[in-house]
Amino acid sequence: MLETLIWLIGYYLAGEFLARTFAIPLPGSVLGMLLLFVTLCIRRNIPDTFRDHVPPLMQHLSLLFIPSGVGAVLLSARLAEHAFSLAAVLALSTLIPLIACAWLLKRLLGLSEEAK
């Protein structure tokens, strides 16, 4: 478990370092996740230490939403000011990928049927 946590914290810190050093407008935690994803894609397998220890961590994932929930309650007045904008962004950020995936699936299925 300690080895898994060291790897995860290492990728988090690498992401933070990149974000701050190169002024990348993404949170360091997101960059760290992307680095971990790229590393796992290059390796083409999940290390045993991750396979064994990440599922128990995922069981407690809901605890990570507590800070954002508290922030939403504390900033509820500001969220109410921008409710329409937030609703529009949520709707569009749901619909656009949904439409794009449907279009891509239709094209890919069409291509596979033509290949037969």
N, C-alpha and C positions, 0 to 999 in steps of 0.2 A: 504494500500500500504506500509506503514511504517513497519508493522509487517512482510510482505513478504520480504522486503529488509533486515530486521534484520536477518531473518532466512537464507537467501541466503548468506549474509556476514558472518554469524556465521559458516556456513558449509565451506565457503571459508577459513576462518581463522583456522578452525579445520584441514582442509587439509594441509594448510601451516605449522601449528604446527607439524603435524605428519611427513610431508616430511622433515622438518629441524631437528626435534628431533631424528628421527630414520634413518636419511640419506637415505630415500627412493628415488630412482632415477626416480621419477615422479614429475611433477609440482604439487604444492599444490592445484591449482585450479582443476586439474583432480582428485586428491584424494578427495577434497571436493564434487565434482560432484558424485563420487562413493559412498561417505558416504550418500549423499542426496538420491541417487537411492536406496541404501540398506534400508534406513529408510522408504522410500515410499513403497518398496516391503514388508517390515515387517508389516507396517500399513495396507497394501492392499487397501488403498484409498488415494485420494489426498485431503489434507485439503482445506476447502472452501476459505481460504485466498489465497492459491496458485491458485486455480481454477479461482478466480475472477481477480487476479492482474498479473499473469504471461503472459497471452495473449497480453496485451498492451506492456509489456516489449519485447516480441518476435517480435512485429512489428518493433522495432528499433534495431534488432539484426545485421543488416548490418553495423551499426556504429562500431561494435566491430571489423570489418575486416579492418578498416582504418589503425590502427597501423601496422598490418602485411603487408598491401599493401605499406605503406611508407617504411617499412624495406626492402621489396623486391626491390623497386626502388633504395634505397640507396646502397644495396648490389648486384646490378645487375651484376657487374663484377665478383664477387665471385660466384654467381649463374651460370653465363656463364661458369666458369671454371669447374663446376661440373654438367653441363647440362646432360651428358650421364648417370651419376650415379643417378641423380634425376629422370630422365625419366624412368630408369630401376626400381627404387624403386616404383615409382607411378604405373607403369604397373603391377609389381608383386603384390603390395598391393591391386590392384583392381582385378586381375585375381585369385589369390589364394582364397580369400573369396568367390568369385563368383563360382569357381569350388567346393569349400567345401560346399556351400549352395546347389548347384545343386545335388551333391552327397548325401547330407543328405536328401534333399527333395525326391530324388528317393528312398532312403532306407525307409523313413517314409511312403511314399505312397505305396510302396511295402508291408510293414508290415501291413498297414491298409487294403489293398486288401486281404491279406492272412487271416486276422481276420474275414472277411465276409464269 
